[in-house]
Amino acid sequence: MKFKISLLFFLLTFGLYSQEKATISGYIKDVKNGESLIGATVYKVGSNIGASANEYGFYSFTLPKGEHEIGISLIGYGTFTFSVKLDKNITKNVELSEEGTDLDEVIITGEAEDKNVKSVEMSVAKLDIKQINKIPALLGEVDVIRAIQLLPGVTTVGEGASGFNVRGGNIDQNLILLDEAPVYNSSHLFGFFSVFNPDAVKDVKLIKGGIPSQYGGRVSSILDVRMKEGNSKKLEVNGGLGTIFSRLSIEAPLIKNKASFIIAGRRSYIDALVKPFVKDSNPLKKASFYFYDLTAKFNWRINDKNTVFASGYLGRDVFGAEVFGFDWGNTTATMRWNHIFNTKLFMNATVFYSNYNYKLGFETSNGTGFKWRSNIVNYSGKTDFSYYLNTRNTIRFGVQALAYDFLPYDATATFEGGSTVKFLADKRYGVEYSAYIGNEQKLTQKLTIEYGLRVSMYTNIGKGKAYYFRDTIPNTSLPLEETKTFSSGELIKEYINPEPRLSANYVLNKSSSLKASYNRMAQYIQLISNTAASTPLDVYTIASNNLKPLIADQVSVGYFRNFKDNMFETSVEVYYKYLKNQLDYIDNADLFINATVENQLVQGLGRAYGAEFYVKKSKGRIQGWISYTISKTERNVRGISNDNWFFSRYDRTHVLNTSVNYDLTKRWNISTNFVLLSGVPGTFPNSKIQIQDQNIPYNTDGIRNNYRITPYHRMDIGATYSFKKNERRRYKQTIVVSIYNVYNRRNAFSIYFRTKEGEPQQTEAVRYSIIGSFVPAITYNFKF
């Protein structure tokens, strides 16, 4: 048997090394600012042999020794071609120019890339900042999170809700990375803006399925946001003055073409604008309602083989009045080292720190008050390798250690006379170890597969108490049986999960392909929230002796087809996702300041399935996309909804999104969005009990999420005017005018029931809307 395996391996590899080969490698960057270009395609002209640049713009391409003509292309850039005599391994760094810029070796092409057809990846959406900037947004400010909500399979529970939902998953099931550091709350102003400053963002990639083995930790999606590195050629200043906030970014070389930085900041001032127009007696006079953030990055190319990066984010939201207030914010820091061992082996080593914390408090005139704080902190070290074996095999492997350190609550209640009561939870600790290996292999000219395995091991450790409960009647609080105290670092519970991954692409012809993927994901941290929409004050919990990790298996199949020389991209994907240990809550669960909160939680099954249709036009004066998703998301938990499957609160049966922009003239660009979504499910009463003049609604059938609120639909429009460029001063100016919710739709965020005023025998349903009218805005942007 061993002989047969060895012989098979020899036959498979003999052809790969039967002739002498050499490798060309290097970095691909933007000619204007020196920014690395992610995903640029490198290929041998006249063949279908090619490779892609990685997340740092590095490429490696192996060919038989001899004369070759090499092409490098990327959407929005001219195709760069050059001839090379490949008689040994060589390094070739390339700079691409945007379309329309004249360079000697650049051939301007009018065709879009066909990477969506030929690439093995599926269920992936990419947006560059140029596309995001053309989308009309709330209050005139472009936003990363609002942009991805226009993509197929992505929704939100409503205006004013933080985060986003992917294929029916909760917001905590999305791993949001900012330069590889996790961000736990991606929203400012209760979900109206994201924490990502568009002036500092270079690339946005959302992976919904077929997730490669290098990613782990969440079961629904990966949102990978990469920051700019800073202009390494000249000083560049960007900024804007808007209705709600202003922003400014500065980037410049420290050592030309070797070291550079970018610093970008934002600060809102809606509270300062309101105060002059309200009376002194109005609570808004002393209110605070603002956010700020600061993003920074530094990079230094030490030599041809070594580059280091340091980046960070600091942001906070503050909301408070005279006696009440709360604030929340994220802090991240990342350090990375890129090292090229040789033309085929690339390494990225990363350490990062992430801290999400929030506070709540109030104090009355008689001295009574309450203060509460909570946080979650991550520390991690990881190493990732890319080995470009040959033109048919690219192997990726790596390891990571990730530590969780979080405080569920630290609260103090103050009573009249100065007496206090302290509520302090034990800190919770966990460590997640993972190792992965994967290979993207081109089996034939038509068939490419990517396969891999990720193995994750999680340990819940002390210092602190662990609670053990007895089983009881389903959907009721579990009785406490035993409490154990663990010393620092002592093992409480351990879980090991293999996470296989597989994707395949079969090219039918030059313009169409079939793709399929399977991935298993494990998630060791979940959000505790039984409200209709998550808030900044929700608490996270980690896997423990009572809570098993969330496991998801997802299968996707898709057909991809381009038309008119790749001007139109179309795709149809169907998916099925099955979840185990999905977190849910008993009826009337007590989640606030509860040391034994785990006895309020239950775990069950989940499933989500649907079809996504997508059409995109990426060339010409009119560009944009339209997407439609039909799907179903359900849960099944023992003791809830009569043990039957019930709709998840994130279920949206029908979702239609359109985004179109039109270059009216060289100066004017107009754009519009239209969204139409089925209403989210909710648990509505079907009966009532009357006590005196009060009606108490309740359900007689025990079915959870038995109704839907009204459908959501909205249209936005925007117009951008670009002033004539001052060539001598290199100064650019634009004015952006936008109207959000242009036809004044009052979309329901939730519906609740109350006794009708003046008619105690009657109950009325009340629609609660976050934005009940159109919202105009104007923003002035500048760049020099």
C-alpha positions in Angstrom: 0.0 0.0 0.0 2.8 2.4 0.9 4.5 1.6 -2.5 1.3 2.5 -4.4 0.9 5.8 -2.5 4.6 6.7 -3.2 4.2 5.8 -6.8 1.1 7.9 -7.2 2.9 10.9 -5.5 5.8 10.5 -7.9 3.6 10.4 -11.0 1.8 13.5 -9.9 4.9 15.5 -9.2 7.2 14.2 -12.0 5.5 16.4 -14.5 6.0 19.5 -12.3 9.7 19.2 -12.3 10.4 17.5 -15.6 11.8 20.7 -17.1 13.9 23.5 -15.6 12.0 26.4 -14.3 12.6 29.8 -12.8 10.5 32.2 -10.7 9.8 35.9 -11.1 8.4 37.6 -8.0 8.0 41.1 -6.4 5.5 43.7 -5.3 2.8 45.4 -7.3 2.0 49.0 -6.3 0.2 52.1 -7.4 2.4 54.5 -9.4 0.9 57.6 -7.8 1.3 56.8 -4.1 3.2 53.6 -3.7 0.2 51.7 -2.2 0.4 48.0 -2.6 -2.3 46.6 -4.9 -4.2 43.6 -3.5 -5.4 40.9 -5.9 -3.6 42.1 -9.1 -3.4 39.4 -11.7 0.0 38.3 -13.1 -0.1 36.1 -16.2 1.8 34.9 -19.2 0.4 36.7 -22.3 -1.3 34.4 -24.7 -1.9 31.7 -22.1 -4.3 30.9 -19.2 -1.4 30.5 -16.8 -1.5 33.2 -14.0 -1.2 34.1 -10.3 -2.6 36.8 -8.0 -0.9 39.2 -5.7 -1.6 38.6 -2.0 -2.9 41.0 0.7 0.4 42.8 0.7 0.8 43.1 -3.1 3.4 40.3 -3.3 3.3 37.9 -6.2 5.3 34.9 -7.3 5.1 33.3 -10.7 7.1 30.2 -11.9 7.6 29.4 -15.6 9.9 27.3 -17.7 13.2 29.0 -18.4 13.3 31.1 -21.5 11.8 34.3 -23.1 8.3 35.3 -21.8 5.9 38.2 -22.1 4.3 38.9 -18.8 1.1 40.9 -18.2 -0.2 42.5 -15.0 -3.7 43.8 -14.7 -6.2 45.0 -12.1 -9.7 46.5 -12.5 -9.4 50.3 -12.8 -5.8 50.2 -13.8 -4.0 49.9 -17.2 -2.5 46.5 -18.1 1.3 46.5 -17.8 3.2 44.2 -20.1 6.9 43.5 -20.3 9.3 40.9 -21.8 11.7 39.0 -19.6 14.4 36.5 -20.1 13.8 34.0 -17.3 17.1 32.1 -17.0 17.2 32.4 -13.2 15.0 33.5 -10.3 14.5 37.3 -10.5 12.7 40.1 -8.6 10.5 42.5 -10.6 8.6 45.2 -8.7 5.9 46.8 -10.8 3.9 50.0 -10.5 0.5 50.3 -12.2 -1.2 53.5 -13.3 -4.9 54.1 -13.3 -6.7 54.0 -16.6 -6.3 57.1 -18.6 -2.7 57.8 -17.4 -0.1 57.7 -20.2 3.0 55.6 -19.5 5.3 54.0 -22.1 4.7 50.4 -21.2 1.0 50.7 -20.3 -1.7 49.4 -22.6 -5.1 50.8 -21.6 -7.8 48.2 -21.8 -11.5 48.6 -22.0 -12.4 45.3 -20.5 -13.1 44.4 -16.9 -11.3 41.5 -15.3 -12.8 38.1 -15.5 -11.5 37.1 -12.2 -15.0 36.5 -10.8 -15.3 33.6 -13.4 -11.8 32.1 -13.2 -11.1 32.5 -9.5 -11.8 29.6 -7.2 -13.3 31.9 -4.6 -17.1 32.3 -4.3 -19.5 34.0 -2.0 -17.0 36.9 -1.9 -17.8 40.5 -2.4 -15.1 43.1 -2.9 -15.5 46.9 -2.9 -12.8 49.4 -3.3 -13.1 52.9 -1.9 -13.8 54.4 -5.3 -17.0 52.3 -5.6 -18.0 53.1 -2.0 -17.5 56.9 -2.6 -20.1 56.8 -5.4 -22.9 55.3 -3.2 -25.4 57.9 -1.7 -25.4 57.5 2.1 -27.0 58.8 5.1 -26.2 62.5 5.8 -23.9 62.7 2.8 -21.1 60.6 4.3 -19.9 57.4 2.5 -19.7 54.4 4.8 -18.2 50.9 4.5 -20.9 49.1 6.5 -23.8 50.7 4.7 -22.1 49.9 1.3 -21.9 46.2 2.1 -25.5 46.1 3.2 -26.4 46.6 -0.5 -24.7 43.3 -1.4 -26.6 40.0 -1.8 -27.1 38.0 1.4 -26.3 41.0 3.7 -29.1 42.7 5.8 -29.7 44.6 9.0 -32.6 44.5 11.4 -33.3 48.2 10.8 -32.1 51.8 11.0 -30.3 52.4 14.3 -29.2 48.8 14.6 -25.4 48.2 14.9 -23.6 45.8 12.6 -25.0 43.7 9.9 -26.4 40.2 9.3 -25.0 37.7 6.7 -27.1 34.9 5.4 -29.3 35.0 8.5 -26.5 35.1 11.1 -26.3 37.3 14.1 -23.9 40.3 14.2 -21.5 38.4 16.5 -21.1 35.7 13.8 -19.2 38.2 11.6 -15.4 38.4 12.1 -14.6 42.1 11.4 -10.9 42.7 10.9 -9.2 46.1 10.7 -5.6 45.3 9.6 -6.1 41.8 11.1 -7.2 43.1 14.5 -10.9 42.2 15.5 -13.4 44.9 16.0 -16.3 44.0 18.2 -18.6 47.0 17.6 -18.3 48.3 14.0 -20.8 51.2 14.5 -20.9 54.9 15.5 -24.1 56.7 16.5 -26.1 53.5 17.2 -25.5 52.0 13.7 -25.8 55.1 11.5 -22.1 55.2 10.7 -19.3 52.7 10.8 -15.9 53.0 12.6 -14.1 52.8 9.3 -12.8 56.2 8.1 -13.2 56.0 4.3 -10.1 58.3 3.9 -8.0 55.6 5.5 -9.5 52.5 3.9 -7.9 50.8 0.9 -9.7 47.5 0.4 -12.9 45.9 1.7 -13.5 42.1 1.3 -16.5 40.3 2.5 -16.4 36.4 2.5 -19.8 34.8 3.1 -19.0 31.2 2.1 -16.1 29.0 0.8 -14.0 30.6 3.6 -10.3 29.7 3.2 -8.5 27.8 6.0 -6.5 30.9 7.1 -9.7 32.4 8.5 -11.5 31.2 11.7 -13.4 32.2 14.8 -16.8 33.2 13.3 -19.4 31.1 11.5 -21.2 33.5 9.1 -18.7 35.8 7.4 -15.3 37.5 7.4 -15.1 41.3 6.7 -11.5 42.0 6.0 -10.8 45.8 5.9 -7.3 46.9 4.9 -6.0 50.3 5.7 -4.0 52.5 3.4 -0.2 52.5 3.9 0.3 56.2 3.3 1.6 57.9 0.2 5.3 57.1 -0.1 5.9 59.6 -2.9 4.5 62.9 -1.8 2.4 64.7 0.8 -1.4 64.2 0.4 -4.1 65.7 2.5 -7.8 64.7 2.3 -10.7 66.1 4.2 -14.4 66.9 4.3 -16.8 69.2 6.1 -20.2 67.5 6.5 -23.6 68.0 8.1 -22.8 65.7 11.0 -19.0 65.5 11.2 -15.8 66.6 9.7 -12.7 64.6 8.8 -9.1 65.1 7.9 -6.3 62.7 6.8 -2.6 63.4 6.2 -0.3 60.9 4.5 3.3 61.5 3.4 6.6 59.8 2.9 9.1 59.7 5.8 11.8 58.2 3.4 10.6 58.5 -0.2 9.6 55.1 -1.6 10.7 53.4 1.6 8.7 54.6 4.6 5.4 56.5 4.9 2.5 57.1 7.3 -1.1 58.1 7.3 -3.1 59.7 10.1 -6.9 60.1 9.7 -9.4 61.6 12.2 -13.1 62.4 12.5 -15.2 64.2 15.0 -19.0 64.7 15.0 -20.6 67.9 16.3 -24.4 67.4 16.0 -24.8 68.3 19.7 -22.8 71.5 19.3 -25.0 72.5 16.3 -28.2 71.9 18.3 -27.4 73.7 21.5 -27.6 77.3 20.3 -31.2 76.7 19.1 -32.6 75.2 22.3 -33.8 76.9 25.5 -31.7 76.7 28.7 -34.4 74.6 30.3 -34.3 72.0 27.5 -32.3 68.8 28.5 -30.5 69.0 25.2 -28.7 72.2 26.3 -26.5 70.1 28.6 -26.5 66.9 26.5 -23.4 65.3 25.0 -24.0 63.3 21.8 -20.9 62.8 19.6 -18.3 60.4 18.4 -14.6 60.7 17.4 -12.0 58.3 16.0 -8.4 58.3 15.0 -6.8 55.9 12.6 -3.0 55.7 12.0 -0.6 53.5 10.1 3.2 53.5 9.5 5.2 51.3 7.2 8.9 50.9 6.5 10.4 48.9 3.7 13.7 48.0 5.4 15.1 46.2 2.3 13.9 44.1 -0.6 13.1 41.2 1.8 11.7 42.9 4.9 8.9 45.4 5.5 7.3 46.3 8.8 3.9 47.9 9.5 2.4 49.4 12.6 -1.3 50.5 12.6 -3.9 51.4 15.2 -7.5 52.7 15.8 -9.0 54.6 18.6 -12.7 55.6 18.6 -15.4 56.4 21.1 -19.1 57.3 21.2 -20.4 59.5 24.0 -24.1 59.9 24.8 -25.3 61.7 27.9 -27.6 64.2 29.5 -27.6 66.0 32.8 -28.0 62.9 35.0 -27.5 60.0 32.6 -24.9 58.9 30.2 -23.1 56.1 28.6 -20.1 55.7 26.2 -18.4 52.9 24.3 -15.5 52.5 22.0 -12.8 50.3 20.3 -9.1 50.4 20.5 -6.9 48.2 18.3 -3.1 48.0 17.6 -1.4 45.8 15.1 2.3 45.2 14.3 3.3 43.1 11.2 6.5 41.9 9.7 6.6 40.8 6.0 9.6 38.6 5.2 10.5 37.1 1.8 12.7 34.0 2.4 13.1 33.4 -1.3 11.2 33.9 -4.5 8.6 31.3 -3.5 8.2 31.6 0.3 6.5 34.7 1.8 5.8 35.2 5.5 3.7 37.6 7.5 4.0 37.7 11.3 1.4 39.6 13.3 0.7 40.6 16.8 -2.4 42.6 17.7 -4.4 44.0 20.6 -8.1 44.7 20.6 -10.2 46.3 23.4 -13.9 47.0 23.3 -15.3 48.6 26.4 -18.5 50.4 27.5 -19.8 52.3 30.4 -23.2 53.3 31.7 -24.2 55.5 34.6 -26.6 58.0 36.2 -26.7 60.2 39.3 -29.7 62.1 40.7 -29.8 65.3 42.7 -30.3 63.4 46.0 -27.1 61.4 45.6 -28.5 58.1 44.4 -26.8 56.7 41.3 -25.6 53.7 39.4 -22.4 53.0 37.4 -21.6 50.0 35.2 -18.8 49.0 33.0 -17.7 46.0 30.9 -15.1 45.1 28.4 -13.6 42.4 26.2 -9.9 42.3 25.4 -8.0 40.2 22.8 -4.3 39.5 22.6 -2.9 37.5 19.7 0.2 36.4 17.9 0.1 34.6 14.5 2.4 33.7 11.6 1.1 33.0 8.1 3.2 31.6 5.2 2.5 31.5 1.5 4.5 29.0 -0.5 4.3 29.4 -4.3 5.2 25.8 -5.3 4.6 26.3 -9.0 1.9 27.7 -11.3 -0.5 25.0 -10.3 0.0 25.0 -6.5 -0.1 27.7 -3.9 0.2 26.5 -0.4 -0.7 28.5 2.7 -0.1 27.5 6.3 0.2 29.1 9.7 -0.5 29.1 13.4 -2.2 31.5 15.8 -2.8 31.9 19.6 -5.6 34.2 20.6 -6.4 35.1 24.3 -9.8 36.3 25.5 -9.9 38.4 28.6 -13.2 40.1 29.5 -15.2 41.5 32.3 -19.0 40.9 32.2 -19.8 43.7 34.6 -18.4 45.9 37.3 -21.3 47.8 38.8 -21.9 50.1 41.8 -25.2 51.3 43.2 -25.3 54.4 45.4 -28.2 55.1 47.8 -29.3 58.1 49.8 -26.9 58.7 52.6 -23.9 57.5 50.6 -24.2 53.8 51.1 -23.1 51.6 48.2 -23.6 48.1 46.9 -20.9 46.6 44.7 -21.6 44.0 41.9 -18.4 42.6 40.5 -18.3 39.6 38.2 -15.3 37.3 37.9 -13.3 38.0 34.8 -13.6 35.3 32.1 -10.5 33.9 30.4 -10.1 31.7 27.3 -7.3 30.9 24.9 -7.9 29.7 21.3 -5.1 28.0 19.5 -5.3 27.2 15.8 -3.2 25.8 13.0 -4.1 25.5 9.3 -2.8 24.4 5.9 -4.4 24.8 2.5 -3.6 24.5 -1.1 -5.0 26.1 -4.2 -4.4 23.6 -7.0 -5.0 23.8 -10.7 -5.8 20.2 -11.6 -6.6 20.8 -15.3 -7.0 23.8 -17.6 -10.7 23.9 -16.5 -10.7 22.6 -12.9 -9.2 24.4 -9.9 -9.7 23.3 -6.3 -8.8 24.8 -3.0 -8.7 22.5 -0.1 -7.5 22.8 3.5 -7.9 22.0 7.1 -7.9 24.2 10.1 -7.8 22.8 13.6 -8.8 24.9 16.5 -8.4 24.1 20.2 -10.1 26.3 22.9 -9.4 26.3 26.6 -11.6 28.0 29.2 -9.3 28.7 32.1 -9.3 30.4 35.6 -8.9 32.5 37.6 -12.5 32.5 38.8 -15.6 30.5 39.6 -17.4 28.0 37.4 -21.0 27.2 37.9 -22.6 23.8 37.3 -26.4 23.4 36.9 -28.9 20.5 36.9 -31.2 19.9 34.0 -34.9 20.8 34.5 -38.0 21.6 32.6 -37.2 23.0 29.2 -37.4 26.8 28.8 -37.0 27.4 32.6 -34.0 28.6 34.6 -31.6 25.8 35.5 -31.1 25.2 39.3 -27.5 25.7 40.6 -26.0 22.4 41.7 -22.3 23.3 42.4 -19.8 26.1 42.3 -16.1 25.5 41.8 -13.2 27.9 42.2 -10.3 27.7 39.8 -6.8 29.2 40.2 -5.1 31.4 37.6 -4.5 29.4 34.4 -6.2 26.2 35.7 -8.2 24.4 33.0 -12.0 24.5 33.3 -13.1 23.1 29.9 -11.4 22.2 26.6 -12.8 21.9 23.1 -11.0 20.7 19.9 -12.6 21.2 16.5 -11.4 20.2 13.0 -12.6 22.6 10.4 -12.2 21.2 6.9 -12.6 23.6 3.8 -13.1 22.8 0.1 -13.8 24.9 -2.9 -13.9 24.1 -6.6 -14.2 26.0 -9.9 -14.9 24.4 -13.2 -14.5 26.8 -16.1 -17.2 26.0 -18.8 -15.8 28.5 -21.3 -14.0 31.9 -21.3 -17.0 33.7 -19.9 -18.7 31.2 -17.5 -18.0 28.8 -14.7 -19.5 26.6 -12.1 -18.3 26.8 -8.5 -19.0 24.8 -5.3 -17.7 25.1 -1.7 -18.0 23.6 1.7 -16.7 24.9 5.0 -17.0 24.1 8.7 -16.4 26.9 11.1 -16.2 27.0 15.0 -17.0 30.0 17.1 -16.0 30.3 20.8 -17.5 33.6 21.7 -21.2 34.7 21.4 -23.2 37.8 22.1 -25.9 37.8 24.8 -28.8 39.9 23.7 -32.5 39.1 23.8 -33.6 42.4 22.4 -34.9 43.1 18.8 -31.6 44.7 17.9 -28.2 44.5 19.5 -27.0 47.6 21.4 -23.5 48.9 22.3 -24.1 47.6 25.9 -24.7 44.0 25.1 -22.5 41.4 26.8 -20.4 38.7 25.2 -19.8 35.3 26.7 -17.2 32.6 25.9 -17.5 28.9 25.6 -17.4 27.2 29.0 -18.3 24.1 30.9 -22.0 25.0 30.3 -21.9 26.5 26.8 -20.5 24.6 23.9 -18.9 26.4 20.9 -21.1 27.3 17.9 -20.4 25.0 14.9 -21.6 25.7 11.4 -21.4 23.7 8.2 -22.2 25.5 5.0 -22.5 24.3 1.4 -22.7 26.7 -1.6 -23.1 26.1 -5.3 -23.0 28.9 -7.9 -23.0 29.7 -11.6 -21.0 32.7 -12.8 -21.3 34.3 -16.2 -19.9 37.5 -17.8 -21.3 39.2 -20.9 -20.1 41.8 -23.5 -16.4 41.3 -23.0 -16.8 41.2 -19.2 -18.7 44.4 -19.0 -21.5 42.7 -17.1 -20.9 40.2 -14.3 -23.7 37.9 -13.2 -24.0 35.1 -10.7 -26.5 32.8 -9.1 -25.6 31.2 -5.8 -27.6 28.8 -3.6 -26.5 27.9 -0.1 -27.4 25.8 2.9 -26.0 26.5 6.4 -26.6 24.2 9.4 -25.7 25.4 12.9 -25.2 23.5 16.2 -25.1 25.0 19.7 -26.9 28.1 18.5 -27.4 30.4 21.6 -30.9 31.4 22.6 -32.7 32.4 25.8 -35.5 31.1 28.0 -38.6 33.2 28.1 -38.2 36.4 30.3 -34.5 35.7 30.7 -32.6 37.7 33.3 -29.4 38.8 31.5 -28.4 41.9 33.4 -25.9 41.7 36.3 -26.4 38.0 36.8 -23.4 35.9 38.0 -25.2 32.7 36.9 -26.4 34.1 33.6 -25.6 30.7 31.9 -28.7 29.2 33.5 -30.8 31.7 31.4 -29.2 30.5 28.2 -30.1 27.5 26.0 -28.5 26.0 22.9 -30.2 24.5 19.9 -30.0 24.1 16.2 -30.2 26.6 13.4 -30.5 26.5 9.6 -30.4 29.0 6.8 -30.8 28.5 3.1 -31.6 30.5 0.1 -30.6 31.8 -3.4 -28.7 35.0 -4.3 -28.9 36.7 -7.7 -26.4 39.4 -8.7 -25.9 41.5 -11.8 -23.1 44.1 -11.9 -22.0 46.6 -14.6 -18.4 47.8 -14.0 -17.6 49.8 -17.1 -19.0 52.8 -18.9 -20.7 55.9 -17.8 -23.4 53.9 -16.0 -22.2 51.5 -13.4 -23.7 49.7 -10.5 -25.5 46.5 -9.5 -28.7 44.9 -8.6 -29.1 41.9 -6.3 -32.0 39.8 -5.1 -32.0 37.3 -2.3 -34.7 34.8 -1.3 -33.9 32.9 1.9 -35.2 31.4 5.1 -33.5 31.4 8.5 -34.9 29.2 11.3 -34.0 27.8 14.8 -35.0 24.8 16.8 -34.5 24.9 20.6 -35.9 22.4 23.1 -38.7 23.9 25.1 -39.2 26.9 22.8 -42.0 27.4 20.3 -43.5 23.9 21.1 -40.2 22.3 20.1 -40.9 23.2 16.4 -38.7 25.2 14.0 -39.3 28.9 14.3 -38.1 31.9 12.3 -35.0 33.6 13.5 -35.4 37.4 14.2 -32.8 37.9 11.4 -34.9 36.2 8.8 -35.7 38.3 5.7 -37.6 36.3 3.0 -37.1 38.7 0.2 -34.3 41.3 -0.2 -33.9 43.5 -3.3 -31.0 46.0 -3.5 -30.0 48.3 -6.3 -27.1 50.8 -6.6 -26.5 52.8 -9.7 -24.3 55.8 -10.5 -24.1 57.8 -13.7 -21.4 60.1 -15.0 -23.6 62.8 -16.4 -20.7 65.0 -17.4 -17.0 65.3 -16.5 -18.1 67.4 -13.5 -21.3 65.7 -12.4 -22.0 62.2 -11.1 -25.5 61.2 -9.9 -26.3 58.0 -8.0 -29.3 56.3 -6.4 -30.0 53.3 -4.2 -33.3 51.4 -3.7 -33.8 48.7 -1.1 -36.8 46.5 -0.5 -36.8 43.9 2.4 -39.4 41.7 3.9 -40.2 42.7 7.5 -38.3 40.9 10.3 -40.2 38.4 12.5 -41.5 39.4 15.9 -43.4 37.7 18.7 -46.9 39.3 18.8 -49.7 38.5 21.2 -52.8 36.8 20.0 -54.8 37.4 23.2 -54.9 39.6 26.3 -55.8 39.6 30.0 -57.6 42.7 31.3 -57.0 43.8 34.9 -59.0 46.9 35.8 -58.2 49.4 33.0 -55.0 47.7 31.8 -54.6 45.2 29.0 -51.8 42.6 29.4 -51.1 41.0 26.0 -49.9 37.4 25.9 -49.6 34.4 23.6 -51.8 31.3 24.0 -49.9 29.1 21.4 -46.4 29.7 22.7 -45.0 30.2 19.2 -42.0 32.5 19.0 -41.6 35.1 16.1 -45.1 34.3 14.9 -45.7 37.6 12.9 -43.7 40.0 10.8 -43.5 43.7 10.9 -44.3 45.7 7.8 -41.8 45.5 4.8 -38.9 47.9 4.6 -38.2 50.0 1.5 -36.3 53.2 0.9 -34.7 55.2 -1.9 -31.7 57.5 -1.7 -30.3 59.9 -4.2 -27.0 61.7 -4.5 -25.1 64.1 -6.7 -21.4 64.9 -6.8 -19.9 68.0 -8.4 -16.2 68.0 -9.1 -14.7 71.5 -9.4 -12.2 72.1 -12.1 -8.8 70.8 -11.0 -6.1 73.4 -10.4 -3.1 71.7 -12.1 -0.6 74.0 -10.6 -1.7 73.5 -7.0 -2.9 69.8 -7.5 -6.0 70.8 -5.6 -9.3 68.8 -5.9 -12.6 69.8 -4.6 -16.1 68.1 -4.6 -19.5 69.0 -3.3 -21.8 66.0 -2.4 -25.5 66.5 -2.1 -27.7 63.6 -0.9 -31.2 62.8 0.2 -31.7 59.7 2.3 -35.2 58.2 2.3 -36.2 60.5 -0.5 -39.9 59.7 -0.6 -40.4 60.0 3.2 -41.1 56.4 4.1 -41.7 55.7 7.8 -40.2 52.3 8.1 -41.1 50.4 11.2 -38.1 49.4 13.5 -40.4 47.6 15.8 -44.1 47.3 16.8 -45.4 47.2 20.3 -48.9 47.1 21.9 -50.5 49.3 24.5 -53.9 50.1 25.9 -55.7 52.6 23.7 -56.0 56.0 25.4 -59.6 56.8 26.4 -60.7 53.3 25.4 -59.5 50.9 28.1 -61.2 47.9 26.4 -59.1 48.4 23.3 -55.5 47.5 22.5 -53.6 49.3 19.8 -50.4 48.4 17.9 -47.8 51.2 17.7 -45.2 51.4 15.0 -41.8 52.8 16.2 -39.6 54.3 13.5 -36.0 55.5 13.9 -36.1 57.7 10.8 -39.5 58.9 9.8 -38.7 61.5 7.1 -36.3 62.3 4.3 -32.9 63.5 5.4 -31.0 65.9 3.2 -27.3 66.6 3.5 -24.4 68.4 1.9 -20.6 67.7 2.3 -17.6 69.5 1.0 -14.5 67.4 0.2 -11.0 68.5 -0.6 -7.7 66.8 -1.6 -4.3 68.2 -2.3 
